[in-house]
């Protein structure tokens, strides 16, 4: 039995500036058979095309990028402070080198969409990819922001329609 309850995303009162930028989130892509999770500290939540959406950013060098490209759904998971070490680990180790899920001893859950999230999370968004594009250096108005890309490894961004919002019961 799931320890999460489905809620309407509009019921949330979270500060996503803090949740994403300071506390981070776990982006998980793939299916039950093959998935990976990475820590993300860049992203947005809002309304676009009359849909509740998130926008997340993944560098092409990340293992999760391959899985984002292959799959229709992904999840964003938010955790309580006590899981900070977990998020640090998922942000520094590649799923290509080791089985991060097994080593971190987290419990994967398969969502309604078939996407994977973790029972240890406190809030989860199951999202369907509806748009993707690459950050293009020609479009930087503030050229100083290019300092975020010393290796010219520009992110691909994904707009995801939030299909399910799950809160820990």
BAVOLUM-416037 format. One record per atom (N, C-alpha, C): residue in three letters; x, y, z. Coordinates in steps of 0.02 Angstrom, whole numbers, plus 50000, padded with zeros to 5 digits. Example, Ala and Ser with C-alpha at 12.3 -4.5 7.8 and 13.67 -1.06 7.14 Angstrom:
BEGIN
Ala506604971650390;Ala506154977550390;Ala506604983550390;Ser506424988850354;Ser506844994750357;Ser506455000250394;
END
This chain:
BEGIN
Unk500424994150000;Unk500005000050000;Unk500445006250000;Unk500285011049958;Unk500685017049950;Unk500635021550012;Unk501185024650029;Unk501185029350085;Unk501075036450059;Unk500855037149997;Unk500735043649967;Unk499995044449951;Unk499765050649952;Unk499085052049931;Unk499115056849872;Unk498695055849824;Unk498665060249766;Unk498305066649786;Unk498595072249770;Unk498275078749784;Unk498295083049721;Unk497915088349721;Unk497925093249667;Unk498545097649679;Unk498955098549628;Unk499565102549636;Unk499415109649660;Unk498825112149645;Unk498655118949665;Unk498535119449741;Unk498495113849776;Unk498425113849849;Unk499085115049884;Unk499635114549848;Unk500305115149879;Unk500455122349898;Unk500815123049953;Unk501025129549977;Unk501795129749983;Unk502135125349946;Unk502855124849950;Unk503195130949919;Unk503775132649945;Unk504195137849915;Unk504685134149869;Unk504515133949804;Unk504935130149758;Unk505585133549741;Unk505645140049755;Unk506295143349748;Unk506785140049797;Unk506565139149858;Unk506975136049910;Unk507035128449897;Unk506475125249883;Unk506475117949875;Unk506935115649818;Unk506945119249763;Unk507365117249707;Unk508065120049714;Unk508115126449727;Unk508765129749727;Unk509215128249786;Unk508925127049844;Unk509335125849904;Unk509285118749931;Unk508695115949927;Unk508595109249956;Unk508665103749904;Unk508595105449840;Unk508685101049783;Unk508105096049776;Unk508115092849719;Unk507615087749703;Unk507965082049668;Unk507635076449664;Unk507895070649629;Unk507485069749565;Unk507815069949508;Unk507505068849444;Unk507625061549425;Unk507095057949412;Unk507165050849395;Unk506835049649328;Unk507205046249284;Unk506965044649218;Unk507065037249205;Unk506615034449165;Unk506655027449147;Unk506035023749169;Unk506075017249167;Unk505525012849187;Unk505775008049240;Unk505335003949264;Unk505504999049316;Unk506114994849295;Unk506174993349231;Unk506724989049207;Unk507384992649203;Unk507374999049188;Unk507995002849180;Unk507865010249196;Unk508145012649251;Unk508035019549271;Unk508645022149307;Unk508675028749313;Unk509205032049350;Unk508935038449380;Unk509245040549433;Unk509055046749467;Unk509665051149475;Unk509545057649469;Unk510085062549479;Unk509805068349520;Unk510235071449558;Unk510045077349597;Unk510035083349550;Unk509535087549559;Unk509475093549518;Unk509345099549564;Unk509675105049549;Unk509575111149586;Unk509355116849542;Unk509215115249479;Unk508955120249432;Unk508285117649407;Unk507795121849404;Unk507145119849378;Unk506625125049395;Unk506035124049367;Unk505485128649380;Unk504825124849385;Unk504345128049415;Unk503655125549419;Unk503205131349399;Unk502685129849362;Unk502225135149343;Unk501685132849295;Unk501425137549258;Unk500895136149211;Unk501135138249142;Unk501055133849094;Unk501245135149025;Unk500735131548981;Unk500495134848930;Unk500005131848884;Unk499385129348922;Unk499205132948975;Unk498635131349018;Unk498715124649055;Unk499335122549063;Unk499475116249097;Unk499935117649157;Unk499855113849210;Unk500335114049265;Unk500955110249242;Unk501515113749243;Unk502125110849216;Unk502725111849263;Unk503235107949249;Unk503895109149277;Unk504375109549218;Unk504925112849229;Unk505455112949179;Unk506095110849214;Unk506405105649188;Unk507025103249219;Unk507585103249167;Unk508185103249190;Unk508775104149148;Unk509265098349159;Unk509495095449104;Unk509945089749109;Unk510505090649057;Unk511115089949080;Unk511685090249034;Unk511725083748994;Unk511905084148931;Unk511955078048890;Unk512455072948915;Unk512935075048956;Unk513425070448983;Unk513155065949038;Unk512575067649065;Unk512295063849121;Unk511945057449095;Unk512005052149133;Unk511685045849117;Unk510925046749113;Unk510655050849157;Unk509935052149158;Unk509695055149092;Unk510125058849058;Unk509945061848994;Unk509715056448944;Unk510095051048940;Unk509915045548894;Unk509215042948909;Unk509065042248973;Unk508415039548994;Unk507865044648984;Unk508015051048992;Unk507515056248978;Unk507335056148904;Unk507835055148861;Unk507715055048789;Unk507295049048768;Unk507385043348801;Unk507055037148781;Unk506345036348809;Unk506185039948861;Unk505555038648897;Unk505085044648896;Unk504445043048901;Unk503925048148898;Unk503805051648965;Unk503925048049020;Unk503775050649087;Unk504405051049129;Unk504395055549178;Unk504925056149227;Unk504615058649292;Unk504995058349346;Unk504745060849410;Unk505235065849439;Unk504955070249480;Unk505345074849522;Unk505145073249593;Unk505635071649635;Unk505505069849704;Unk505855074749751;Unk505495076849802;Unk505755081449852;Unk505785077749918;Unk506305079249957;Unk506445075550019;Unk506515080250078;Unk506415077450137;Unk506525081250199;Unk507275082150209;Unk507465086950252;Unk508165088450266;Unk508585082450286;Unk508285077750320;Unk508665071950345;Unk508945067750287;Unk508725068950226;Unk508965065150168;Unk509485069050126;Unk509775074350155;Unk510245078550118;Unk510845074450092;Unk511105069850132;Unk511665065750110;Unk511475061550049;Unk510865059050048;Unk510615055149992;Unk510635059349928;Unk510395065549932;Unk510395069949874;Unk511095071849853;Unk511545072749900;Unk512245074149884;Unk512545068249847;Unk512415062249871;Unk512665056149839;Unk512405055549767;Unk511765056349757;Unk511465055649691;Unk511715061149643;Unk511965066549670;Unk512225071949628;Unk512965071249611;Unk513315066749644;Unk514035066249633;Unk514255059649603;Unk513825054649602;Unk514015048049576;Unk513585046549514;Unk513895043749464;Unk513535042149402;Unk513235035149406;Unk512635034549380;Unk512305028049375;Unk512635023549325;Unk513075026249284;Unk513465022049238;Unk513995018049275;Unk514255020949330;Unk514805017849366;Unk514585012949420;Unk514005014249450;Unk513775009749503;Unk513015010049509;Unk512745005149543;Unk512025004749555;Unk511865009349614;Unk511715015549599;Unk511595020549652;Unk510995018749695;Unk510495015849664;Unk509875014249701;Unk510025009049754;Unk510385003849735;Unk510554998549782;Unk511015001149837;Unk511525004949817;Unk512005007449866;Unk511685012349915;Unk511225016449890;Unk510905021449933;Unk510355018349976;Unk510175012249961;Unk509655008549999;Unk508995012450002;Unk508785014949943;Unk508135018249938;Unk507645013349908;Unk507005014749918;Unk506475010249897;Unk506095013149838;Unk506225010449778;Unk505875013049719;Unk505125011249720;Unk504735015649693;Unk504005014749687;Unk503845015949613;Unk503435011749584;Unk503215012749515;Unk502555016549517;Unk502555022449487;Unk501965026649487;Unk501435024549437;Unk500885027949439;Unk500325026749392;Unk500545027149319;Unk501015031649306;Unk501255032749237;Unk501785027649216;Unk502015023549263;Unk502565018949250;Unk503235021849267;Unk503255028249285;Unk503875031549305;Unk504055029549377;Unk504685030149393;Unk504945028049458;Unk505055034049504;Unk504875033249567;Unk505045038049619;Unk505235034149681;Unk505345037449737;Unk505605033949796;Unk505165035149857;Unk505065029749894;Unk504635029949952;Unk504885034750006;Unk505525036250005;Unk505815040850055;Unk505645048150042;Unk505385049649984;Unk505215056649966;Unk504615059050007;Unk504545065550011;Unk503965068450045;Unk503465071249994;Unk503695072749934;Unk503275075549881;Unk503535073249814;Unk503085071149770;Unk503285068449705;Unk502835071349651;Unk503135073049594;Unk502765074949534;Unk502905069649481;Unk502385066549455;Unk502455062149397;Unk502305066549337;Unk502765066749290;Unk502725071449234;Unk502785067949167;Unk502425070749118;Unk502465068349050;Unk502845073649009;Unk503355071448973;Unk503735076048931;Unk503265078748876;Unk503255085348869;Unk502845088348817;Unk503245092948771;Unk503865094548791;Unk504285098848750;Unk505005098148774;Unk505465098648728;Unk506175098648746;Unk506555102948696;Unk507085106048720;Unk507515110048677;Unk508185110748712;Unk508675113348675;Unk509345114248703;Unk509475121548718;Unk509855122748771;Unk510085129548785;Unk510555131448728;Unk510435137048697;Unk510825139248640;Unk511235145348661;Unk511905144848658;Unk512315150448681;Unk512195156948642;Unk511935156448582;Unk511795162548542;Unk511235166648573;Unk510835163548616;Unk510245166948643;Unk510355170048712;Unk510965169548739;Unk511095172748803;Unk511115180248793;Unk510675183748828;Unk510685191048827;Unk511205193448878;Unk511195190248937;Unk511705191548988;Unk512265186548977;Unk512785188548941;Unk513335184048923;Unk513705181448984;Unk513645184849041;Unk513965182449102;Unk513705175749125;Unk513085174149106;Unk512795167749125;Unk513145161849091;Unk513505163249039;Unk513865157849004;Unk514425155049048;Unk514585158549103;Unk515075155949151;Unk514855149349181;Unk514205147849177;Unk513945141449201;Unk514135135649155;Unk514435137249098;Unk514605132249047;Unk515335132749024;Unk515805131949070;Unk516505132649050;Unk516715127448998;Unk516375121748997;Unk516535116548948;Unk516055116448890;Unk515645121648883;Unk515145122148829;Unk514675116148829;Unk514535113448888;Unk514085107548895;Unk513385110048914;Unk513055113148866;Unk512415116348877;Unk511865111348892;Unk511435113048938;Unk510875108848958;Unk510365107948902;Unk510015102448906;Unk509385101548870;Unk508855102748922;Unk508325106448905;Unk507795107348953;Unk507165103748930;Unk506815101248978;Unk506205097348966;Unk505625100749002;Unk505085101748966;Unk504475104148997;Unk504055097849009;Unk503855096949071;Unk503445091149088;Unk502765093349114;Unk502245090449086;Unk501575091549114;Unk501525087449177;Unk501325090749231;Unk501245087149295;Unk500595083049292;Unk500675076549289;Unk500095072049283;Unk499845069949351;Unk500295068949398;Unk500105067049466;Unk500545070749516;Unk500235073049569;Unk500585076149625;Unk500445071649685;Unk500975069049714;Unk500915064249770;Unk501255067049831;Unk500895067049886;Unk501155069549949;Unk501165063849999;Unk501695063550038;Unk501765058350089;Unk501175058950137;Unk500835053350148;Unk500245053350192;Unk500455053750265;
END
